[in-house]
Each structure stands twice: as C-alpha cells, then as structure tokens.
Amino acid sequence: MKCQPLCGFVLLAPDTDDPIPVEVMRMVSAQLIEEPELIERLRTGQRDAAVQLLEEKLDCLFSEHGD
C-alpha cells in the first residue's frame, strides 16, 4: 500500500483591530475546505491556477458580502 504524503496549510492574519484581514482569512480558509480543486492545485504546484480559482471565489464572496 502506497502512502500519500501529508500536507498542511497555516494561515496567518495580522493582529490588528481591523477585522478585514481576519474576515478575508476566514473566507480563504472556508474555500480551502469547500473547494477541493483549490487544495489539489496547491498540492501539485499549480500556483497560478490556484490563485486564479481563489480570486474567482473571493470575488463572488465579496460581491455577496457587499450587498
């Protein structure tokens, strides 16, 4: 049986009174859970493709959040 290597992500947000960075990191964290393709792109080194997918998802979330 072949074992898959484990990978993990650590998300850090600045420690400020501004709630925006924490909210953005919460959204990114949620996308890592809800969007398996994002993890796969990061795991396989497809950085630009991962960034594009995350940008698309965050654009949608911010559009919804702003209404």
MARBATOR-920374 format. One record per residue: chain; residue number from 1; z, x, y of N, C-alpha, C, O, CB in turn; residue in one letter. Coordinates in nm, 4 decimals, padded with zeros to 6 digits. Glycine has a CB too. Example, Ala and Ser with C-alpha at 12.3 -4.5 7.8 and 13.67 -1.06 7.14 Angstrom:
2
@cadena A; num 1; nw 00.7800; nu 01.3190; nv -00.5690; caw 00.7800; cau 01.2300; cav -00.4500; cw 00.7800; cu 01.3200; cv -00.3300; ow 00.8465; ou 01.4236; ov -00.3319; cbw 00.9046; cbu 01.1308; cbv -00.4473; residuo A
@cadena A; num 2; nw 00.7080; nu 01.2850; nv -00.2250; caw 00.7140; cau 01.3670; cav -00.1060; cw 00.7870; cu 01.2900; cv 00.0030; ow 00.8039; ou 01.3409; ov 00.1138; cbw 00.5725; cbu 01.4084; cbv -00.0598; residuo S
***
This chain:
67
@cadena A; num 1; nw 00.0000; nu 00.0841; nv -00.1173; caw 00.0000; cau 00.0000; cav 00.0000; cw 00.0000; cu 00.0891; cv 00.1243; ow 00.0833; ou 00.1788; ov 00.1376; cbw 00.1218; cbu -00.0959; cbv -00.0006; residuo M
@cadena A; num 2; nw -00.0935; nu 00.0634; nv 00.2141; caw -00.1042; cau 00.1419; cav 00.3367; cw -00.0189; cu 00.0774; cv 00.4462; ow -00.0265; ou -00.0432; ov 00.4698; cbw -00.2525; cbu 00.1536; cbv 00.3821; residuo K
@cadena A; num 3; nw 00.0610; nu 00.1585; nv 00.5112; caw 00.1466; cau 00.1082; cav 00.6197; cw 00.0729; cu 00.1164; cv 00.7528; ow 00.0038; ou 00.2144; ov 00.7809; cbw 00.2794; cbu 00.1881; cbv 00.6269; residuo C
@cadena A; num 4; nw 00.0883; nu 00.0145; nv 00.8326; caw 00.0320; cau 00.0135; cav 00.9673; cw 00.1292; cu 00.0830; cv 01.0611; ow 00.2499; ou 00.0603; ov 01.0530; cbw 00.0025; cbu -00.1318; cbv 01.0155; residuo Q
@cadena A; num 5; nw 00.0781; nu 00.1679; nv 01.1504; caw 00.1683; cau 00.2304; cav 01.2464; cw 00.2254; cu 00.1255; cv 01.3420; ow 00.1578; ou 00.0296; ov 01.3793; cbw 00.0952; cbu 00.3411; cbv 01.3252; residuo P
@cadena A; num 6; nw 00.3479; nu 00.1457; nv 01.3794; caw 00.4122; cau 00.0553; cav 01.4743; cw 00.3808; cu 00.1005; cv 01.6156; ow 00.3661; ou 00.2198; ov 01.6424; cbw 00.5651; cbu 00.0499; cbv 01.4514; residuo L
@cadena A; num 7; nw 00.3708; nu 00.0057; nv 01.7039; caw 00.3543; cau 00.0404; cav 01.8441; cw 00.4424; cu -00.0537; cv 01.9250; ow 00.4770; ou -00.1627; ov 01.8797; cbw 00.2041; cbu 00.0313; cbv 01.8888; residuo C
@cadena A; num 8; nw 00.4769; nu -00.0116; nv 02.0412; caw 00.5617; cau -00.0927; cav 02.1266; cw 00.5251; cu -00.0715; cv 02.2716; ow 00.4578; ou 00.0255; ov 02.3068; cbw 00.7088; cbu -00.0603; cbv 02.1035; residuo G
@cadena A; num 9; nw 00.5691; nu -00.1613; nv 02.3538; caw 00.5441; cau -00.1537; cav 02.4971; cw 00.6765; cu -00.1680; cv 02.5701; ow 00.7629; ou -00.2469; ov 02.5318; cbw 00.4432; cbu -00.2629; cbv 02.5426; residuo F
@cadena A; num 10; nw 00.6897; nu -00.0920; nv 02.6734; caw 00.8052; cau -00.1045; cav 02.7612; cw 00.7508; cu -00.1426; cv 02.8986; ow 00.6666; ou -00.0724; ov 02.9547; cbw 00.8908; cbu 00.0295; cbv 02.7665; residuo V
@cadena A; num 11; nw 00.7989; nu -00.2528; nv 02.9514; caw 00.7570; cau -00.2987; cav 03.0834; cw 00.8718; cu -00.2761; cv 03.1798; ow 00.9842; ou -00.3202; ov 03.1555; cbw 00.7142; cbu -00.4490; cbv 03.0811; residuo L
@cadena A; num 12; nw 00.8435; nu -00.2079; nv 03.2880; caw 00.9446; cau -00.1797; cav 03.3888; cw 00.9056; cu -00.2436; cv 03.5205; ow 00.7903; ou -00.2353; ov 03.5627; cbw 00.9640; cbu -00.0286; cbv 03.4060; residuo L
@cadena A; num 13; nw 01.0003; nu -00.3063; nv 03.5845; caw 00.9784; cau -00.3650; cav 03.7167; cw 01.0759; cu -00.2991; cv 03.8137; ow 01.1870; ou -00.2626; ov 03.7754; cbw 00.9971; cbu -00.5213; cbv 03.7144; residuo A
@cadena A; num 14; nw 01.0345; nu -00.2841; nv 03.9382; caw 01.1247; cau -00.2217; cav 04.0355; cw 01.2507; cu -00.3051; cv 04.0563; ow 01.2475; ou -00.4280; ov 04.0496; cbw 01.0530; cbu -00.2017; cbv 04.1692; residuo P
@cadena A; num 15; nw 01.3597; nu -00.2370; nv 04.0811; caw 01.4874; cau -00.3019; cav 04.1055; cw 01.5009; cu -00.3278; cv 04.2553; ow 01.5599; ou -00.2488; ov 04.3290; cbw 01.6056; cbu -00.2152; cbv 04.0526; residuo D
@cadena A; num 16; nw 01.4444; nu -00.4409; nv 04.2982; caw 01.4482; cau -00.4771; cav 04.4399; cw 01.4914; cu -00.6224; cv 04.4530; ow 01.5051; ou -00.6935; ov 04.3535; cbw 01.3098; cbu -00.4544; cbv 04.5074; residuo T
@cadena A; num 17; nw 01.5121; nu -00.6646; nv 04.5746; caw 01.5454; cau -00.8046; cav 04.5997; cw 01.4216; cu -00.8938; cv 04.5970; ow 01.4329; ou -01.0164; ov 04.5970; cbw 01.6159; cbu -00.8183; cbv 04.7338; residuo D
@cadena A; num 18; nw 01.3033; nu -00.8321; nv 04.5946; caw 01.1774; cau -00.9060; cav 04.5927; cw 01.1524; cu -00.9598; cv 04.4515; ow 01.1391; ou -00.8809; ov 04.3580; cbw 01.0591; cbu -00.8156; cbv 04.6393; residuo D
@cadena A; num 19; nw 01.1459; nu -01.0921; nv 04.4340; caw 01.1276; cau -01.1477; cav 04.2997; cw 00.9846; cu -01.1366; cv 04.2473; ow 00.9619; ou -01.1594; ov 04.1285; cbw 01.1689; cbu -01.2915; cbv 04.2993; residuo P
@cadena A; num 20; nw 00.8885; nu -01.1027; nv 04.3311; caw 00.7479; cau -01.0995; cav 04.2900; cw 00.7222; cu -01.0001; cv 04.1768; ow 00.6608; ou -01.0389; ov 04.0774; cbw 00.6602; cbu -01.0648; cbv 04.4088; residuo I
@cadena A; num 21; nw 00.7662; nu -00.8722; nv 04.1861; caw 00.7380; cau -00.7805; cav 04.0749; cw 00.7946; cu -00.8281; cv 03.9414; ow 00.7315; ou -00.8100; ov 03.8373; cbw 00.7936; cbu -00.6441; cbv 04.1063; residuo P
@cadena A; num 22; nw 00.9106; nu -00.8875; nv 03.9437; caw 00.9720; cau -00.9370; cav 03.8198; cw 00.8908; cu -01.0542; cv 03.7651; ow 00.8705; ou -01.0644; ov 03.6441; cbw 01.1197; cbu -00.9801; cbv 03.8444; residuo V
@cadena A; num 23; nw 00.8449; nu -01.1410; nv 03.8520; caw 00.7632; cau -01.2545; cav 03.8096; cw 00.6308; cu -01.2066; cv 03.7484; ow 00.5857; ou -01.2603; ov 03.6473; cbw 00.7361; cbu -01.3484; cbv 03.9288; residuo E
@cadena A; num 24; nw 00.5701; nu -01.1071; nv 03.8095; caw 00.4447; cau -01.0520; cav 03.7554; cw 00.4701; cu -00.9898; cv 03.6185; ow 00.3913; ou -01.0101; ov 03.5262; cbw 00.3840; cbu -00.9464; cbv 03.8522; residuo V
@cadena A; num 25; nw 00.5772; nu -00.9156; nv 03.6042; caw 00.6076; cau -00.8537; cav 03.4750; cw 00.6379; cu -00.9595; cv 03.3697; ow 00.6060; ou -00.9413; ov 03.2522; cbw 00.7262; cbu -00.7571; cbv 03.4882; residuo M
@cadena A; num 26; nw 00.6991; nu -01.0695; nv 03.4111; caw 00.7230; cau -01.1801; cav 03.3188; cw 00.5897; cu -01.2372; cv 03.2700; ow 00.5737; ou -01.2685; ov 03.1520; cbw 00.8079; cbu -01.2905; cbv 03.3865; residuo R
@cadena A; num 27; nw 00.4952; nu -01.2503; nv 03.3622; caw 00.3633; cau -01.3023; cav 03.3265; cw 00.2897; cu -01.2063; cv 03.2326; ow 00.2264; ou -01.2496; ov 03.1363; cbw 00.2798; cbu -01.3270; cbv 03.4530; residuo M
@cadena A; num 28; nw 00.2980; nu -01.0771; nv 03.2606; caw 00.2342; cau -00.9773; cav 03.1747; cw 00.2971; cu -00.9814; cv 03.0355; ow 00.2259; ou -00.9793; ov 02.9351; cbw 00.2470; cbu -00.8353; cbv 03.2363; residuo V
@cadena A; num 29; nw 00.4279; nu -00.9872; nv 03.0296; caw 00.4975; cau -00.9932; cav 02.9023; cw 00.4542; cu -01.1155; cv 02.8223; ow 00.4313; ou -01.1067; ov 02.7016; cbw 00.6485; cbu -00.9951; cbv 02.9244; residuo S
@cadena A; num 30; nw 00.4432; nu -01.2287; nv 02.8896; caw 00.4002; cau -01.3515; cav 02.8216; cw 00.2587; cu -01.3360; cv 02.7669; ow 00.2294; ou -01.3833; ov 02.6570; cbw 00.4068; cbu -01.4720; cbv 02.9178; residuo A
@cadena A; num 31; nw 00.1719; nu -01.2712; nv 02.8412; caw 00.0345; cau -01.2515; cav 02.7942; cw 00.0292; cu -01.1600; cv 02.6728; ow -00.0539; ou -01.1795; ov 02.5841; cbw -00.0518; cbu -01.1941; cbv 02.9058; residuo Q
@cadena A; num 32; nw 00.1160; nu -01.0616; nv 02.6681; caw 00.1211; cau -00.9735; cav 02.5512; cw 00.1586; cu -01.0514; cv 02.4252; ow 00.1149; ou -01.0176; ov 02.3152; cbw 00.2214; cbu -00.8594; cbv 02.5745; residuo L
@cadena A; num 33; nw 00.2395; nu -01.1553; nv 02.4421; caw 00.2805; cau -01.2388; cav 02.3290; cw 00.1744; cu -01.3444; cv 02.2975; ow 00.1417; ou -01.3669; ov 02.1809; cbw 00.4154; cbu -01.3066; cbv 02.3587; residuo I
@cadena A; num 34; nw 00.1211; nu -01.4085; nv 02.4003; caw 00.0306; cau -01.5225; cav 02.3813; cw -00.1137; cu -01.4827; cv 02.3531; ow -00.1904; ou -01.5636; ov 02.3011; cbw 00.0341; cbu -01.6099; cbv 02.5025; residuo E
@cadena A; num 35; nw -00.1515; nu -01.3622; nv 02.3857; caw -00.2907; cau -01.3179; cav 02.3761; cw -00.3018; cu -01.1995; cv 02.2797; ow -00.3001; ou -01.0846; ov 02.3238; cbw -00.3456; cbu -01.2793; cbv 02.5159; residuo E
@cadena A; num 36; nw -00.3132; nu -01.2255; nv 02.1486; caw -00.3196; cau -01.1157; cav 02.0511; cw -00.4331; cu -01.0168; cv 02.0796; ow -00.4219; ou -00.8985; ov 02.0475; cbw -00.3363; cbu -01.1723; cbv 01.9114; residuo P
@cadena A; num 37; nw -00.5404; nu -01.0645; nv 02.1389; caw -00.6535; cau -00.9764; cav 02.1700; cw -00.6131; cu -00.8692; cv 02.2703; ow -00.6661; ou -00.7582; ov 02.2662; cbw -00.7716; cbu -01.0577; cbv 02.2247; residuo E
@cadena A; num 38; nw -00.5218; nu -00.8999; nv 02.3589; caw -00.4743; cau -00.8011; cav 02.4562; cw -00.4042; cu -00.6853; cv 02.3850; ow -00.4313; ou -00.5690; ov 02.4147; cbw -00.3786; cbu -00.8669; cbv 02.5582; residuo L
@cadena A; num 39; nw -00.3158; nu -00.7161; nv 02.2928; caw -00.2466; cau -00.6126; cav 02.2151; cw -00.3474; cu -00.5299; cv 02.1358; ow -00.3378; ou -00.4073; ov 02.1302; cbw -00.1423; cbu -00.6761; cbv 02.1197; residuo I
@cadena A; num 40; nw -00.4441; nu -00.5981; nv 02.0745; caw -00.5436; cau -00.5273; cav 01.9930; cw -00.6255; cu -00.4304; cv 02.0781; ow -00.6517; ou -00.3177; ov 02.0363; cbw -00.6370; cbu -00.6278; cbv 01.9229; residuo E
@cadena A; num 41; nw -00.6654; nu -00.4735; nv 02.1957; caw -00.7420; cau -00.3848; cav 02.2844; cw -00.6589; cu -00.2639; cv 02.3261; ow -00.7099; ou -00.1520; ov 02.3313; cbw -00.7896; cbu -00.4613; cbv 02.4092; residuo R
@cadena A; num 42; nw -00.5329; nu -00.2860; nv 02.3554; caw -00.4461; cau -00.1744; cav 02.3925; cw -00.4231; cu -00.0820; cv 02.2734; ow -00.4262; ou 00.0402; ov 02.2875; cbw -00.3119; cbu -00.2262; cbv 02.4462; residuo L
@cadena A; num 43; nw -00.4000; nu -00.1406; nv 02.1568; caw -00.3736; cau -00.0622; cav 02.0361; cw -00.4919; cu 00.0257; cv 01.9976; ow -00.4738; ou 00.1367; ov 01.9475; cbw -00.3389; cbu -00.1545; cbv 01.9208; residuo R
@cadena A; num 44; nw -00.6122; nu -00.0239; nv 02.0211; caw -00.7315; cau 00.0502; cav 01.9818; cw -00.7890; cu 00.1344; cv 02.0951; ow -00.8988; ou 00.1886; ov 02.0825; cbw -00.8363; cbu -00.0451; cbv 01.9318; residuo T
@cadena A; num 45; nw -00.7162; nu 00.1456; nv 02.2048; caw -00.7587; cau 00.2333; cav 02.3138; cw -00.8654; cu 00.1759; cv 02.4053; ow -00.9286; ou 00.2494; ov 02.4812; cbw -00.8085; cbu 00.3593; cbv 02.2574; residuo G
@cadena A; num 46; nw -00.8856; nu 00.0458; nv 02.3989; caw -00.9848; cau -00.0191; cav 02.4851; cw -00.9201; cu -00.0580; cv 02.6182; ow -00.9069; ou -00.1759; ov 02.6509; cbw -01.0454; cbu -00.1445; cbv 02.4152; residuo Q
@cadena A; num 47; nw -00.8808; nu 00.0426; nv 02.6924; caw -00.8035; cau 00.0213; cav 02.8144; cw -00.8759; cu -00.0688; cv 02.9145; ow -00.8180; ou -00.1651; ov 02.9649; cbw -00.7722; cbu 00.1545; cbv 02.8791; residuo R
@cadena A; num 48; nw -01.0019; nu -00.0377; nv 02.9430; caw -01.0755; cau -00.1168; cav 03.0423; cw -01.0909; cu -00.2620; cv 02.9995; ow -01.0800; ou -00.3532; ov 03.0815; cbw -01.2128; cbu -00.0559; cbv 03.0668; residuo D
@cadena A; num 49; nw -01.1164; nu -00.2830; nv 02.8713; caw -01.1295; cau -00.4195; cav 02.8194; cw -00.9952; cu -00.4931; cv 02.8269; ow -00.9917; ou -00.6128; ov 02.8554; cbw -01.1814; cbu -00.4172; cbv 02.6735; residuo A
@cadena A; num 50; nw -00.8857; nu -00.4224; nv 02.8015; caw -00.7525; cau -00.4828; cav 02.8111; cw -00.7211; cu -00.5199; cv 02.9559; ow -00.6685; ou -00.6277; ov 02.9835; cbw -00.6448; cbu -00.3864; cbv 02.7560; residuo A
@cadena A; num 51; nw -00.7539; nu -00.4299; nv 03.0472; caw -00.7299; cau -00.4572; cav 03.1893; cw -00.8104; cu -00.5783; cv 03.2345; ow -00.7596; ou -00.6640; ov 03.3068; cbw -00.7658; cbu -00.3342; cbv 03.2754; residuo V
@cadena A; num 52; nw -00.9360; nu -00.5851; nv 03.1917; caw -01.0205; cau -00.6984; cav 03.2297; cw -00.9625; cu -00.8304; cv 03.1789; ow -00.9560; ou -00.9286; ov 03.2529; cbw -01.1626; cbu -00.6792; cbv 03.1755; residuo Q
@cadena A; num 53; nw -00.9208; nu -00.8321; nv 03.0528; caw -00.8622; cau -00.9533; cav 02.9956; cw -00.7342; cu -00.9924; cv 03.0688; ow -00.7135; ou -01.1098; ov 03.0995; cbw -00.8333; cbu -00.9334; cbv 02.8464; residuo L
@cadena A; num 54; nw -00.6490; nu -00.8950; nv 03.0968; caw -00.5244; cau -00.9236; cav 03.1668; cw -00.5514; cu -00.9735; cv 03.3081; ow -00.4850; ou -01.0659; ov 03.3550; cbw -00.4358; cbu -00.7994; cbv 03.1710; residuo L
@cadena A; num 55; nw -00.6485; nu -00.9131; nv 03.3761; caw -00.6841; cau -00.9600; cav 03.5105; cw -00.7296; cu -01.1058; cv 03.5074; ow -00.6892; ou -01.1856; ov 03.5919; cbw -00.7946; cbu -00.8714; cbv 03.5706; residuo E
@cadena A; num 56; nw -00.8134; nu -01.1400; nv 03.4104; caw -00.8616; cau -01.2782; cav 03.3987; cw -00.7451; cu -01.3747; cv 03.3779; ow -00.7372; ou -01.4792; ov 03.4423; cbw -00.9622; cbu -01.2907; cbv 03.2824; residuo E
@cadena A; num 57; nw -00.6550; nu -01.3380; nv 03.2869; caw -00.5412; cau -01.4255; cav 03.2565; cw -00.4481; cu -01.4392; cv 03.3768; ow -00.4027; ou -01.5492; ov 03.4081; cbw -00.4632; cbu -01.3715; cbv 03.1359; residuo K
@cadena A; num 58; nw -00.4196; nu -01.3268; nv 03.4446; caw -00.3304; cau -01.3321; cav 03.5610; cw -00.3939; cu -01.4078; cv 03.6766; ow -00.3247; ou -01.4785; ov 03.7499; cbw -00.2931; cbu -01.1910; cbv 03.6059; residuo L
@cadena A; num 59; nw -00.5252; nu -01.3937; nv 03.6935; caw -00.5943; cau -01.4713; cav 03.7978; cw -00.5723; cu -01.6203; cv 03.7750; ow -00.5425; ou -01.6944; ov 03.8686; cbw -00.7463; cbu -01.4389; cbv 03.7994; residuo D
@cadena A; num 60; nw -00.5870; nu -01.6636; nv 03.6502; caw -00.5649; cau -01.8042; cav 03.6181; cw -00.4205; cu -01.8464; cv 03.6440; ow -00.3949; ou -01.9525; ov 03.7011; cbw -00.6014; cbu -01.8310; cbv 03.4730; residuo C
@cadena A; num 61; nw -00.3273; nu -01.7625; nv 03.6016; caw -00.1850; cau -01.7943; cav 03.6205; cw -00.1483; cu -01.8014; cv 03.7678; ow -00.0759; ou -01.8918; ov 03.8095; cbw -00.0976; cbu -01.6906; cbv 03.5507; residuo L
@cadena A; num 62; nw -00.1980; nu -01.7062; nv 03.8473; caw -00.1677; cau -01.7087; cav 03.9895; cw -00.2332; cu -01.8283; cv 04.0591; ow -00.1768; ou -01.8836; ov 04.1535; cbw -00.2132; cbu -01.5789; cbv 04.0548; residuo F
@cadena A; num 63; nw -00.3503; nu -01.8677; nv 04.0135; caw -00.4163; cau -01.9861; cav 04.0704; cw -00.3324; cu -02.1099; cv 04.0429; ow -00.3125; ou -02.1932; ov 04.1314; cbw -00.5592; cbu -02.0038; cbv 04.0120; residuo S
@cadena A; num 64; nw -00.2828; nu -02.1216; nv 03.9188; caw -00.1973; cau -02.2347; cav 03.8826; cw -00.0642; cu -02.2286; cv 03.9570; ow -00.0133; ou -02.3303; ov 04.0040; cbw -00.1730; cbu -02.2372; cbv 03.7311; residuo E
@cadena A; num 65; nw -00.0097; nu -02.1097; nv 03.9669; caw 00.1223; cau -02.0885; cav 04.0294; cw 00.1177; cu -02.1178; cv 04.1792; ow 00.2161; ou -02.1642; ov 04.2368; cbw 00.1706; cbu -01.9437; cbv 04.0060; residuo H
@cadena A; num 66; nw 00.0046; nu -02.0909; nv 04.2415; caw -00.0077; cau -02.1088; cav 04.3854; cw -00.0260; cu -02.2527; cv 04.4284; ow -00.0034; ou -02.2860; ov 04.5448; cbw -00.1210; cbu -02.0289; cbv 04.4355; residuo G
@cadena A; num 67; nw -00.0668; nu -02.3392; nv 04.3357; caw -00.0907; cau -02.4805; cav 04.3711; cw 00.0367; cu -02.5576; cv 04.3843; ow 00.0337; ou -02.6772; ov 04.4135; cbw -00.1782; cbu -02.5473; cbv 04.2684; residuo D
***
